[in-house]
């Protein structure tokens, strides 16, 4: 099993609307032994946890330019999860 930090996502693993597609989740799960699941935009505890975690990341780990860019990966993911 490879370390999570060594895994590199390819362009084919990324969903153009944000996040990962099914192929990307499967590749990550295979490589790291994780269990990533589909987004939960309809609500629930996974959604609440994801939104809280990603909003914190957006605030602390992105530049002001990236945070305002509607096409940034983080903003696309937040929209996909209805955060």
PDB file with SEQRES, HELIX, SHEET and CRYST1 records, atoms N, CA, C and O in Angstrom:
SEQRES   1 A   83  UNK UNK UNK UNK UNK UNK UNK UNK UNK UNK UNK UNK UNK          
SEQRES   2 A   83  UNK UNK UNK UNK UNK UNK UNK UNK UNK UNK UNK UNK UNK          
SEQRES   3 A   83  UNK UNK UNK UNK UNK UNK UNK UNK UNK UNK UNK UNK UNK          
SEQRES   4 A   83  UNK UNK UNK UNK UNK UNK UNK UNK UNK UNK UNK UNK UNK          
SEQRES   5 A   83  UNK UNK UNK UNK UNK UNK UNK UNK UNK UNK UNK UNK UNK          
SEQRES   6 A   83  UNK UNK UNK UNK UNK UNK UNK UNK UNK UNK UNK UNK UNK          
SEQRES   7 A   83  UNK UNK UNK UNK UNK                                          
HELIX    1 AA1 UNK A    4  UNK A    6  5                                   3    
HELIX    2 AA2 UNK A   11  UNK A   13  5                                   3    
HELIX    3 AA3 UNK A   22  UNK A   32  1                                  11    
HELIX    4 AA4 UNK A   45  UNK A   61  1                                  17    
HELIX    5 AA5 UNK A   64  UNK A   68  1                                   5    
HELIX    6 AA6 UNK A   73  UNK A   80  1                                   8    
CRYST1    1.000    1.000    1.000  90.00  90.00  90.00 P 1           1          
ATOM      1  N   UNK A   1       0.850  -1.185   0.000  1.00  0.00           N  
ATOM      2  CA  UNK A   1       0.000   0.000   0.000  1.00  0.00           C  
ATOM      3  C   UNK A   1       0.890   1.239   0.000  1.00  0.00           C  
ATOM      4  O   UNK A   1       1.789   1.361   0.831  1.00  0.00           O  
ATOM      5  N   UNK A   2       0.640   2.151  -0.926  1.00  0.00           N  
ATOM      6  CA  UNK A   2       1.408   3.381  -1.013  1.00  0.00           C  
ATOM      7  C   UNK A   2       0.885   4.403  -0.019  1.00  0.00           C  
ATOM      8  O   UNK A   2      -0.262   4.340   0.421  1.00  0.00           O  
ATOM      9  N   UNK A   3       1.738   5.330   0.318  1.00  0.00           N  
ATOM     10  CA  UNK A   3       1.333   6.401   1.225  1.00  0.00           C  
ATOM     11  C   UNK A   3       0.392   7.356   0.495  1.00  0.00           C  
ATOM     12  O   UNK A   3       0.507   7.552  -0.714  1.00  0.00           O  
ATOM     13  N   UNK A   4      -0.527   7.938   1.232  1.00  0.00           N  
ATOM     14  CA  UNK A   4      -1.494   8.850   0.630  1.00  0.00           C  
ATOM     15  C   UNK A   4      -0.820  10.054  -0.005  1.00  0.00           C  
ATOM     16  O   UNK A   4      -1.260  10.526  -1.054  1.00  0.00           O  
ATOM     17  N   UNK A   5       0.227  10.553   0.606  1.00  0.00           N  
ATOM     18  CA  UNK A   5       0.868  11.750   0.077  1.00  0.00           C  
ATOM     19  C   UNK A   5       1.623  11.474  -1.219  1.00  0.00           C  
ATOM     20  O   UNK A   5       1.946  12.412  -1.947  1.00  0.00           O  
ATOM     21  N   UNK A   6       1.913  10.200  -1.526  1.00  0.00           N  
ATOM     22  CA  UNK A   6       2.608   9.851  -2.757  1.00  0.00           C  
ATOM     23  C   UNK A   6       1.666   9.700  -3.943  1.00  0.00           C  
ATOM     24  O   UNK A   6       2.121   9.675  -5.086  1.00  0.00           O  
ATOM     25  N   UNK A   7       0.378   9.602  -3.699  1.00  0.00           N  
ATOM     26  CA  UNK A   7      -0.570   9.384  -4.784  1.00  0.00           C  
ATOM     27  C   UNK A   7      -0.763  10.671  -5.570  1.00  0.00           C  
ATOM     28  O   UNK A   7      -0.964  11.737  -4.988  1.00  0.00           O  
ATOM     29  N   UNK A   8      -0.703  10.570  -6.896  1.00  0.00           N  
ATOM     30  CA  UNK A   8      -0.888  11.731  -7.769  1.00  0.00           C  
ATOM     31  C   UNK A   8      -2.139  11.523  -8.619  1.00  0.00           C  
ATOM     32  O   UNK A   8      -2.256  10.517  -9.319  1.00  0.00           O  
ATOM     33  N   UNK A   9      -3.068  12.467  -8.558  1.00  0.00           N  
ATOM     34  CA  UNK A   9      -4.266  12.394  -9.380  1.00  0.00           C  
ATOM     35  C   UNK A   9      -3.928  12.814 -10.796  1.00  0.00           C  
ATOM     36  O   UNK A   9      -3.190  13.776 -11.008  1.00  0.00           O  
ATOM     37  N   UNK A  10      -4.464  12.100 -11.753  1.00  0.00           N  
ATOM     38  CA  UNK A  10      -4.298  12.436 -13.159  1.00  0.00           C  
ATOM     39  C   UNK A  10      -5.506  13.254 -13.591  1.00  0.00           C  
ATOM     40  O   UNK A  10      -6.527  13.275 -12.903  1.00  0.00           O  
ATOM     41  N   UNK A  11      -5.392  13.921 -14.720  1.00  0.00           N  
ATOM     42  CA  UNK A  11      -6.496  14.733 -15.228  1.00  0.00           C  
ATOM     43  C   UNK A  11      -7.757  13.893 -15.428  1.00  0.00           C  
ATOM     44  O   UNK A  11      -8.867  14.388 -15.232  1.00  0.00           O  
ATOM     45  N   UNK A  12      -7.594  12.642 -15.812  1.00  0.00           N  
ATOM     46  CA  UNK A  12      -8.747  11.767 -16.047  1.00  0.00           C  
ATOM     47  C   UNK A  12      -9.474  11.393 -14.766  1.00  0.00           C  
ATOM     48  O   UNK A  12     -10.590  10.877 -14.824  1.00  0.00           O  
ATOM     49  N   UNK A  13      -8.867  11.643 -13.604  1.00  0.00           N  
ATOM     50  CA  UNK A  13      -9.485  11.330 -12.315  1.00  0.00           C  
ATOM     51  C   UNK A  13     -10.339  12.477 -11.788  1.00  0.00           C  
ATOM     52  O   UNK A  13     -11.111  12.298 -10.846  1.00  0.00           O  
ATOM     53  N   UNK A  14     -10.202  13.645 -12.389  1.00  0.00           N  
ATOM     54  CA  UNK A  14     -10.881  14.827 -11.868  1.00  0.00           C  
ATOM     55  C   UNK A  14     -12.192  15.086 -12.592  1.00  0.00           C  
ATOM     56  O   UNK A  14     -12.276  14.982 -13.816  1.00  0.00           O  
ATOM     57  N   UNK A  15     -13.205  15.422 -11.820  1.00  0.00           N  
ATOM     58  CA  UNK A  15     -14.494  15.787 -12.369  1.00  0.00           C  
ATOM     59  C   UNK A  15     -14.412  17.259 -12.772  1.00  0.00           C  
ATOM     60  O   UNK A  15     -13.973  18.078 -11.966  1.00  0.00           O  
ATOM     61  N   UNK A  16     -14.819  17.624 -13.990  1.00  0.00           N  
ATOM     62  CA  UNK A  16     -14.746  19.031 -14.405  1.00  0.00           C  
ATOM     63  C   UNK A  16     -15.592  19.962 -13.536  1.00  0.00           C  
ATOM     64  O   UNK A  16     -15.353  21.170 -13.501  1.00  0.00           O  
ATOM     65  N   UNK A  17     -16.574  19.402 -12.841  1.00  0.00           N  
ATOM     66  CA  UNK A  17     -17.419  20.227 -11.974  1.00  0.00           C  
ATOM     67  C   UNK A  17     -16.878  20.311 -10.556  1.00  0.00           C  
ATOM     68  O   UNK A  17     -17.499  20.936  -9.696  1.00  0.00           O  
ATOM     69  N   UNK A  18     -15.740  19.696 -10.298  1.00  0.00           N  
ATOM     70  CA  UNK A  18     -15.126  19.717  -8.973  1.00  0.00           C  
ATOM     71  C   UNK A  18     -15.085  18.351  -8.340  1.00  0.00           C  
ATOM     72  O   UNK A  18     -15.987  17.537  -8.533  1.00  0.00           O  
ATOM     73  N   UNK A  19     -14.036  18.101  -7.585  1.00  0.00           N  
ATOM     74  CA  UNK A  19     -13.903  16.817  -6.911  1.00  0.00           C  
ATOM     75  C   UNK A  19     -13.368  15.745  -7.844  1.00  0.00           C  
ATOM     76  O   UNK A  19     -12.738  16.039  -8.860  1.00  0.00           O  
ATOM     77  N   UNK A  20     -13.629  14.507  -7.485  1.00  0.00           N  
ATOM     78  CA  UNK A  20     -13.147  13.359  -8.250  1.00  0.00           C  
ATOM     79  C   UNK A  20     -14.310  12.650  -8.919  1.00  0.00           C  
ATOM     80  O   UNK A  20     -15.438  12.673  -8.427  1.00  0.00           O  
ATOM     81  N   UNK A  21     -14.020  12.022 -10.041  1.00  0.00           N  
ATOM     82  CA  UNK A  21     -15.034  11.192 -10.671  1.00  0.00           C  
ATOM     83  C   UNK A  21     -14.908   9.769 -10.111  1.00  0.00           C  
ATOM     84  O   UNK A  21     -14.050   9.503  -9.269  1.00  0.00           O  
ATOM     85  N   UNK A  22     -15.754   8.873 -10.576  1.00  0.00           N  
ATOM     86  CA  UNK A  22     -15.755   7.500 -10.063  1.00  0.00           C  
ATOM     87  C   UNK A  22     -14.408   6.821 -10.296  1.00  0.00           C  
ATOM     88  O   UNK A  22     -13.914   6.092  -9.435  1.00  0.00           O  
ATOM     89  N   UNK A  23     -13.821   7.063 -11.458  1.00  0.00           N  
ATOM     90  CA  UNK A  23     -12.528   6.462 -11.781  1.00  0.00           C  
ATOM     91  C   UNK A  23     -11.441   6.973 -10.828  1.00  0.00           C  
ATOM     92  O   UNK A  23     -10.572   6.208 -10.410  1.00  0.00           O  
ATOM     93  N   UNK A  24     -11.489   8.244 -10.493  1.00  0.00           N  
ATOM     94  CA  UNK A  24     -10.519   8.826  -9.579  1.00  0.00           C  
ATOM     95  C   UNK A  24     -10.649   8.281  -8.166  1.00  0.00           C  
ATOM     96  O   UNK A  24      -9.650   7.983  -7.512  1.00  0.00           O  
ATOM     97  N   UNK A  25     -11.899   8.151  -7.697  1.00  0.00           N  
ATOM     98  CA  UNK A  25     -12.119   7.586  -6.367  1.00  0.00           C  
ATOM     99  C   UNK A  25     -11.646   6.143  -6.310  1.00  0.00           C  
ATOM    100  O   UNK A  25     -11.042   5.724  -5.322  1.00  0.00           O  
ATOM    101  N   UNK A  26     -11.918   5.375  -7.368  1.00  0.00           N  
ATOM    102  CA  UNK A  26     -11.495   3.975  -7.404  1.00  0.00           C  
ATOM    103  C   UNK A  26      -9.971   3.873  -7.400  1.00  0.00           C  
ATOM    104  O   UNK A  26      -9.414   3.030  -6.697  1.00  0.00           O  
ATOM    105  N   UNK A  27      -9.298   4.711  -8.167  1.00  0.00           N  
ATOM    106  CA  UNK A  27      -7.836   4.681  -8.229  1.00  0.00           C  
ATOM    107  C   UNK A  27      -7.233   5.036  -6.875  1.00  0.00           C  
ATOM    108  O   UNK A  27      -6.278   4.396  -6.435  1.00  0.00           O  
ATOM    109  N   UNK A  28      -7.782   6.050  -6.211  1.00  0.00           N  
ATOM    110  CA  UNK A  28      -7.280   6.464  -4.902  1.00  0.00           C  
ATOM    111  C   UNK A  28      -7.508   5.363  -3.871  1.00  0.00           C  
ATOM    112  O   UNK A  28      -6.619   5.055  -3.078  1.00  0.00           O  
ATOM    113  N   UNK A  29      -8.691   4.779  -3.884  1.00  0.00           N  
ATOM    114  CA  UNK A  29      -9.006   3.716  -2.935  1.00  0.00           C  
ATOM    115  C   UNK A  29      -8.088   2.505  -3.126  1.00  0.00           C  
ATOM    116  O   UNK A  29      -7.609   1.920  -2.155  1.00  0.00           O  
ATOM    117  N   UNK A  30      -7.849   2.139  -4.379  1.00  0.00           N  
ATOM    118  CA  UNK A  30      -6.960   1.017  -4.675  1.00  0.00           C  
ATOM    119  C   UNK A  30      -5.542   1.295  -4.201  1.00  0.00           C  
ATOM    120  O   UNK A  30      -4.900   0.431  -3.604  1.00  0.00           O  
ATOM    121  N   UNK A  31      -5.056   2.506  -4.469  1.00  0.00           N  
ATOM    122  CA  UNK A  31      -3.659   2.836  -4.178  1.00  0.00           C  
ATOM    123  C   UNK A  31      -3.392   3.028  -2.687  1.00  0.00           C  
ATOM    124  O   UNK A  31      -2.296   2.730  -2.212  1.00  0.00           O  
ATOM    125  N   UNK A  32      -4.376   3.517  -1.950  1.00  0.00           N  
ATOM    126  CA  UNK A  32      -4.123   3.882  -0.557  1.00  0.00           C  
ATOM    127  C   UNK A  32      -4.882   3.044   0.465  1.00  0.00           C  
ATOM    128  O   UNK A  32      -4.610   3.137   1.661  1.00  0.00           O  
ATOM    129  N   UNK A  33      -5.821   2.235   0.016  1.00  0.00           N  
ATOM    130  CA  UNK A  33      -6.616   1.453   0.954  1.00  0.00           C  
ATOM    131  C   UNK A  33      -7.709   2.270   1.615  1.00  0.00           C  
ATOM    132  O   UNK A  33      -8.302   1.825   2.597  1.00  0.00           O  
ATOM    133  N   UNK A  34      -7.983   3.448   1.100  1.00  0.00           N  
ATOM    134  CA  UNK A  34      -9.035   4.313   1.645  1.00  0.00           C  
ATOM    135  C   UNK A  34     -10.402   3.844   1.176  1.00  0.00           C  
ATOM    136  O   UNK A  34     -10.521   2.838   0.476  1.00  0.00           O  
ATOM    137  N   UNK A  35     -11.429   4.580   1.569  1.00  0.00           N  
ATOM    138  CA  UNK A  35     -12.786   4.264   1.159  1.00  0.00           C  
ATOM    139  C   UNK A  35     -13.536   5.554   0.833  1.00  0.00           C  
ATOM    140  O   UNK A  35     -14.532   5.883   1.477  1.00  0.00           O  
ATOM    141  N   UNK A  36     -13.042   6.288  -0.184  1.00  0.00           N  
ATOM    142  CA  UNK A  36     -13.716   7.516  -0.592  1.00  0.00           C  
ATOM    143  C   UNK A  36     -15.070   7.178  -1.186  1.00  0.00           C  
ATOM    144  O   UNK A  36     -15.214   6.191  -1.908  1.00  0.00           O  
ATOM    145  N   UNK A  37     -16.055   7.995  -0.881  1.00  0.00           N  
ATOM    146  CA  UNK A  37     -17.405   7.778  -1.384  1.00  0.00           C  
ATOM    147  C   UNK A  37     -17.821   8.970  -2.237  1.00  0.00           C  
ATOM    148  O   UNK A  37     -17.133   9.990  -2.283  1.00  0.00           O  
ATOM    149  N   UNK A  38     -18.954   8.823  -2.910  1.00  0.00           N  
ATOM    150  CA  UNK A  38     -19.490   9.907  -3.744  1.00  0.00           C  
ATOM    151  C   UNK A  38     -19.869  11.105  -2.862  1.00  0.00           C  
ATOM    152  O   UNK A  38     -20.096  10.940  -1.664  1.00  0.00           O  
ATOM    153  N   UNK A  39     -19.940  12.310  -3.448  1.00  0.00           N  
ATOM    154  CA  UNK A  39     -20.401  13.464  -2.671  1.00  0.00           C  
ATOM    155  C   UNK A  39     -21.804  13.236  -2.125  1.00  0.00           C  
ATOM    156  O   UNK A  39     -22.582  12.459  -2.678  1.00  0.00           O  
ATOM    157  N   UNK A  40     -22.112  13.921  -1.041  1.00  0.00           N  
ATOM    158  CA  UNK A  40     -23.412  13.793  -0.387  1.00  0.00           C  
ATOM    159  C   UNK A  40     -24.076  15.177  -0.350  1.00  0.00           C  
ATOM    160  O   UNK A  40     -24.264  15.732   0.733  1.00  0.00           O  
ATOM    161  N   UNK A  41     -24.436  15.746  -1.516  1.00  0.00           N  
ATOM    162  CA  UNK A  41     -24.965  17.109  -1.537  1.00  0.00           C  
ATOM    163  C   UNK A  41     -26.349  17.254  -0.923  1.00  0.00           C  
ATOM    164  O   UNK A  41     -26.756  18.366  -0.585  1.00  0.00           O  
ATOM    165  N   UNK A  42     -27.086  16.142  -0.769  1.00  0.00           N  
ATOM    166  CA  UNK A  42     -28.440  16.240  -0.225  1.00  0.00           C  
ATOM    167  C   UNK A  42     -28.459  16.485   1.267  1.00  0.00           C  
ATOM    168  O   UNK A  42     -29.512  16.800   1.821  1.00  0.00           O  
ATOM    169  N   UNK A  43     -27.327  16.351   1.933  1.00  0.00           N  
ATOM    170  CA  UNK A  43     -27.245  16.612   3.362  1.00  0.00           C  
ATOM    171  C   UNK A  43     -26.838  15.380   4.133  1.00  0.00           C  
ATOM    172  O   UNK A  43     -26.817  14.274   3.593  1.00  0.00           O  
ATOM    173  N   UNK A  44     -26.521  15.572   5.378  1.00  0.00           N  
ATOM    174  CA  UNK A  44     -26.110  14.470   6.231  1.00  0.00           C  
ATOM    175  C   UNK A  44     -24.812  14.802   6.938  1.00  0.00           C  
ATOM    176  O   UNK A  44     -24.233  15.869   6.735  1.00  0.00           O  
ATOM    177  N   UNK A  45     -24.369  13.888   7.758  1.00  0.00           N  
ATOM    178  CA  UNK A  45     -23.187  14.151   8.579  1.00  0.00           C  
ATOM    179  C   UNK A  45     -21.910  14.243   7.739  1.00  0.00           C  
ATOM    180  O   UNK A  45     -21.029  15.044   8.052  1.00  0.00           O  
ATOM    181  N   UNK A  46     -21.796  13.437   6.676  1.00  0.00           N  
ATOM    182  CA  UNK A  46     -20.603  13.521   5.825  1.00  0.00           C  
ATOM    183  C   UNK A  46     -20.520  14.879   5.154  1.00  0.00           C  
ATOM    184  O   UNK A  46     -19.440  15.461   5.055  1.00  0.00           O  
ATOM    185  N   UNK A  47     -21.653  15.386   4.695  1.00  0.00           N  
ATOM    186  CA  UNK A  47     -21.680  16.693   4.042  1.00  0.00           C  
ATOM    187  C   UNK A  47     -21.300  17.792   5.021  1.00  0.00           C  
ATOM    188  O   UNK A  47     -20.495  18.664   4.692  1.00  0.00           O  
ATOM    189  N   UNK A  48     -21.861  17.760   6.204  1.00  0.00           N  
ATOM    190  CA  UNK A  48     -21.557  18.777   7.211  1.00  0.00           C  
ATOM    191  C   UNK A  48     -20.070  18.780   7.550  1.00  0.00           C  
ATOM    192  O   UNK A  48     -19.450  19.838   7.661  1.00  0.00           O  
ATOM    193  N   UNK A  49     -19.510  17.598   7.711  1.00  0.00           N  
ATOM    194  CA  UNK A  49     -18.099  17.474   8.038  1.00  0.00           C  
ATOM    195  C   UNK A  49     -17.228  17.975   6.889  1.00  0.00           C  
ATOM    196  O   UNK A  49     -16.263  18.707   7.108  1.00  0.00           O  
ATOM    197  N   UNK A  50     -17.573  17.579   5.660  1.00  0.00           N  
ATOM    198  CA  UNK A  50     -16.807  18.010   4.489  1.00  0.00           C  
ATOM    199  C   UNK A  50     -16.831  19.525   4.358  1.00  0.00           C  
ATOM    200  O   UNK A  50     -15.790  20.151   4.159  1.00  0.00           O  
ATOM    201  N   UNK A  51     -18.018  20.116   4.471  1.00  0.00           N  
ATOM    202  CA  UNK A  51     -18.151  21.567   4.307  1.00  0.00           C  
ATOM    203  C   UNK A  51     -17.333  22.322   5.353  1.00  0.00           C  
ATOM    204  O   UNK A  51     -16.653  23.294   5.025  1.00  0.00           O  
ATOM    205  N   UNK A  52     -17.396  21.891   6.581  1.00  0.00           N  
ATOM    206  CA  UNK A  52     -16.640  22.550   7.646  1.00  0.00           C  
ATOM    207  C   UNK A  52     -15.144  22.436   7.391  1.00  0.00           C  
ATOM    208  O   UNK A  52     -14.408  23.410   7.546  1.00  0.00           O  
ATOM    209  N   UNK A  53     -14.693  21.244   6.999  1.00  0.00           N  
ATOM    210  CA  UNK A  53     -13.265  21.011   6.757  1.00  0.00           C  
ATOM    211  C   UNK A  53     -12.774  21.831   5.556  1.00  0.00           C  
ATOM    212  O   UNK A  53     -11.715  22.455   5.629  1.00  0.00           O  
ATOM    213  N   UNK A  54     -13.524  21.833   4.470  1.00  0.00           N  
ATOM    214  CA  UNK A  54     -13.086  22.531   3.261  1.00  0.00           C  
ATOM    215  C   UNK A  54     -13.158  24.047   3.409  1.00  0.00           C  
ATOM    216  O   UNK A  54     -12.318  24.756   2.855  1.00  0.00           O  
ATOM    217  N   UNK A  55     -14.130  24.550   4.136  1.00  0.00           N  
ATOM    218  CA  UNK A  55     -14.193  26.002   4.349  1.00  0.00           C  
ATOM    219  C   UNK A  55     -12.990  26.474   5.152  1.00  0.00           C  
ATOM    220  O   UNK A  55     -12.462  27.558   4.905  1.00  0.00           O  
ATOM    221  N   UNK A  56     -12.557  25.666   6.112  1.00  0.00           N  
ATOM    222  CA  UNK A  56     -11.355  25.991   6.868  1.00  0.00           C  
ATOM    223  C   UNK A  56     -10.127  25.962   5.988  1.00  0.00           C  
ATOM    224  O   UNK A  56      -9.256  26.823   6.106  1.00  0.00           O  
ATOM    225  N   UNK A  57     -10.046  24.975   5.100  1.00  0.00           N  
ATOM    226  CA  UNK A  57      -8.910  24.880   4.183  1.00  0.00           C  
ATOM    227  C   UNK A  57      -8.895  26.078   3.230  1.00  0.00           C  
ATOM    228  O   UNK A  57      -7.843  26.649   2.941  1.00  0.00           O  
ATOM    229  N   UNK A  58     -10.068  26.437   2.757  1.00  0.00           N  
ATOM    230  CA  UNK A  58     -10.165  27.565   1.828  1.00  0.00           C  
ATOM    231  C   UNK A  58      -9.679  28.839   2.502  1.00  0.00           C  
ATOM    232  O   UNK A  58      -8.979  29.649   1.893  1.00  0.00           O  
ATOM    233  N   UNK A  59     -10.050  29.006   3.746  1.00  0.00           N  
ATOM    234  CA  UNK A  59      -9.672  30.218   4.473  1.00  0.00           C  
ATOM    235  C   UNK A  59      -8.174  30.276   4.750  1.00  0.00           C  
ATOM    236  O   UNK A  59      -7.561  31.331   4.587  1.00  0.00           O  
ATOM    237  N   UNK A  60      -7.575  29.159   5.167  1.00  0.00           N  
ATOM    238  CA  UNK A  60      -6.177  29.166   5.604  1.00  0.00           C  
ATOM    239  C   UNK A  60      -5.172  28.785   4.540  1.00  0.00           C  
ATOM    240  O   UNK A  60      -4.039  29.264   4.575  1.00  0.00           O  
ATOM    241  N   UNK A  61      -5.549  27.934   3.590  1.00  0.00           N  
ATOM    242  CA  UNK A  61      -4.553  27.362   2.692  1.00  0.00           C  
ATOM    243  C   UNK A  61      -4.598  27.860   1.251  1.00  0.00           C  
ATOM    244  O   UNK A  61      -3.784  27.429   0.434  1.00  0.00           O  
ATOM    245  N   UNK A  62      -5.514  28.743   0.921  1.00  0.00           N  
ATOM    246  CA  UNK A  62      -5.561  29.239  -0.447  1.00  0.00           C  
ATOM    247  C   UNK A  62      -5.235  30.726  -0.477  1.00  0.00           C  
ATOM    248  O   UNK A  62      -5.405  31.446   0.508  1.00  0.00           O  
ATOM    249  N   UNK A  63      -4.764  31.157  -1.631  1.00  0.00           N  
ATOM    250  CA  UNK A  63      -4.496  32.586  -1.792  1.00  0.00           C  
ATOM    251  C   UNK A  63      -5.826  33.310  -1.959  1.00  0.00           C  
ATOM    252  O   UNK A  63      -6.852  32.683  -2.225  1.00  0.00           O  
ATOM    253  N   UNK A  64      -5.807  34.616  -1.803  1.00  0.00           N  
ATOM    254  CA  UNK A  64      -7.023  35.411  -1.966  1.00  0.00           C  
ATOM    255  C   UNK A  64      -7.552  35.268  -3.391  1.00  0.00           C  
ATOM    256  O   UNK A  64      -8.763  35.249  -3.615  1.00  0.00           O  
ATOM    257  N   UNK A  65      -6.641  35.169  -4.341  1.00  0.00           N  
ATOM    258  CA  UNK A  65      -7.035  35.029  -5.743  1.00  0.00           C  
ATOM    259  C   UNK A  65      -7.764  33.710  -5.980  1.00  0.00           C  
ATOM    260  O   UNK A  65      -8.796  33.682  -6.650  1.00  0.00           O  
ATOM    261  N   UNK A  66      -7.236  32.627  -5.437  1.00  0.00           N  
ATOM    262  CA  UNK A  66      -7.861  31.312  -5.594  1.00  0.00           C  
ATOM    263  C   UNK A  66      -9.195  31.257  -4.865  1.00  0.00           C  
ATOM    264  O   UNK A  66     -10.152  30.677  -5.377  1.00  0.00           O  
ATOM    265  N   UNK A  67      -9.273  31.846  -3.688  1.00  0.00           N  
ATOM    266  CA  UNK A  67     -10.510  31.822  -2.908  1.00  0.00           C  
ATOM    267  C   UNK A  67     -11.650  32.528  -3.638  1.00  0.00           C  
ATOM    268  O   UNK A  67     -12.811  32.147  -3.484  1.00  0.00           O  
ATOM    269  N   UNK A  68     -11.333  33.546  -4.425  1.00  0.00           N  
ATOM    270  CA  UNK A  68     -12.360  34.307  -5.143  1.00  0.00           C  
ATOM    271  C   UNK A  68     -12.670  33.736  -6.521  1.00  0.00           C  
ATOM    272  O   UNK A  68     -13.697  34.072  -7.111  1.00  0.00           O  
ATOM    273  N   UNK A  69     -11.804  32.883  -7.038  1.00  0.00           N  
ATOM    274  CA  UNK A  69     -11.966  32.326  -8.377  1.00  0.00           C  
ATOM    275  C   UNK A  69     -13.071  31.269  -8.389  1.00  0.00           C  
ATOM    276  O   UNK A  69     -12.934  30.240  -7.726  1.00  0.00           O  
ATOM    277  N   UNK A  70     -14.161  31.496  -9.126  1.00  0.00           N  
ATOM    278  CA  UNK A  70     -15.245  30.509  -9.138  1.00  0.00           C  
ATOM    279  C   UNK A  70     -14.855  29.201  -9.820  1.00  0.00           C  
ATOM    280  O   UNK A  70     -15.532  28.189  -9.640  1.00  0.00           O  
ATOM    281  N   UNK A  71     -13.783  29.204 -10.594  1.00  0.00           N  
ATOM    282  CA  UNK A  71     -13.355  27.999 -11.296  1.00  0.00           C  
ATOM    283  C   UNK A  71     -12.227  27.257 -10.586  1.00  0.00           C  
ATOM    284  O   UNK A  71     -11.671  26.312 -11.145  1.00  0.00           O  
ATOM    285  N   UNK A  72     -11.879  27.663  -9.368  1.00  0.00           N  
ATOM    286  CA  UNK A  72     -10.841  26.940  -8.631  1.00  0.00           C  
ATOM    287  C   UNK A  72     -11.405  25.590  -8.183  1.00  0.00           C  
ATOM    288  O   UNK A  72     -12.612  25.446  -7.993  1.00  0.00           O  
ATOM    289  N   UNK A  73     -10.522  24.605  -8.018  1.00  0.00           N  
ATOM    290  CA  UNK A  73     -10.958  23.261  -7.650  1.00  0.00           C  
ATOM    291  C   UNK A  73     -11.718  23.261  -6.318  1.00  0.00           C  
ATOM    292  O   UNK A  73     -12.708  22.545  -6.166  1.00  0.00           O  
ATOM    293  N   UNK A  74     -11.254  24.060  -5.362  1.00  0.00           N  
ATOM    294  CA  UNK A  74     -11.902  24.061  -4.048  1.00  0.00           C  
ATOM    295  C   UNK A  74     -13.310  24.651  -4.130  1.00  0.00           C  
ATOM    296  O   UNK A  74     -14.229  24.142  -3.487  1.00  0.00           O  
ATOM    297  N   UNK A  75     -13.490  25.714  -4.912  1.00  0.00           N  
ATOM    298  CA  UNK A  75     -14.819  26.312  -5.041  1.00  0.00           C  
ATOM    299  C   UNK A  75     -15.770  25.406  -5.821  1.00  0.00           C  
ATOM    300  O   UNK A  75     -16.962  25.352  -5.518  1.00  0.00           O  
ATOM    301  N   UNK A  76     -15.259  24.703  -6.810  1.00  0.00           N  
ATOM    302  CA  UNK A  76     -16.082  23.750  -7.542  1.00  0.00           C  
ATOM    303  C   UNK A  76     -16.548  22.620  -6.619  1.00  0.00           C  
ATOM    304  O   UNK A  76     -17.705  22.203  -6.672  1.00  0.00           O  
ATOM    305  N   UNK A  77     -15.646  22.135  -5.782  1.00  0.00           N  
ATOM    306  CA  UNK A  77     -16.001  21.067  -4.858  1.00  0.00           C  
ATOM    307  C   UNK A  77     -17.047  21.527  -3.851  1.00  0.00           C  
ATOM    308  O   UNK A  77     -17.995  20.799  -3.554  1.00  0.00           O  
ATOM    309  N   UNK A  78     -16.874  22.729  -3.331  1.00  0.00           N  
ATOM    310  CA  UNK A  78     -17.850  23.254  -2.378  1.00  0.00           C  
ATOM    311  C   UNK A  78     -19.218  23.401  -3.020  1.00  0.00           C  
ATOM    312  O   UNK A  78     -20.232  23.136  -2.375  1.00  0.00           O  
ATOM    313  N   UNK A  79     -19.265  23.816  -4.277  1.00  0.00           N  
ATOM    314  CA  UNK A  79     -20.545  23.911  -4.995  1.00  0.00           C  
ATOM    315  C   UNK A  79     -21.150  22.531  -5.215  1.00  0.00           C  
ATOM    316  O   UNK A  79     -22.358  22.353  -5.058  1.00  0.00           O  
ATOM    317  N   UNK A  80     -20.319  21.547  -5.578  1.00  0.00           N  
ATOM    318  CA  UNK A  80     -20.816  20.198  -5.819  1.00  0.00           C  
ATOM    319  C   UNK A  80     -21.450  19.601  -4.565  1.00  0.00           C  
ATOM    320  O   UNK A  80     -22.399  18.822  -4.655  1.00  0.00           O  
ATOM    321  N   UNK A  81     -20.933  19.963  -3.412  1.00  0.00           N  
ATOM    322  CA  UNK A  81     -21.456  19.446  -2.135  1.00  0.00           C  
ATOM    323  C   UNK A  81     -22.542  20.351  -1.559  1.00  0.00           C  
ATOM    324  O   UNK A  81     -23.060  20.069  -0.478  1.00  0.00           O  
ATOM    325  N   UNK A  82     -22.899  21.434  -2.257  1.00  0.00           N  
ATOM    326  CA  UNK A  82     -23.897  22.402  -1.785  1.00  0.00           C  
ATOM    327  C   UNK A  82     -23.511  23.012  -0.438  1.00  0.00           C  
ATOM    328  O   UNK A  82     -24.329  23.094   0.479  1.00  0.00           O  
ATOM    329  N   UNK A  83     -22.261  23.435  -0.337  1.00  0.00           N  
ATOM    330  CA  UNK A  83     -21.794  24.055   0.909  1.00  0.00           C  
ATOM    331  C   UNK A  83     -22.075  25.549   0.874  1.00  0.00           C  
ATOM    332  O   UNK A  83     -21.759  26.259   1.828  1.00  0.00           O  
TER     333      UNK A  83                                                      
END                                                                             
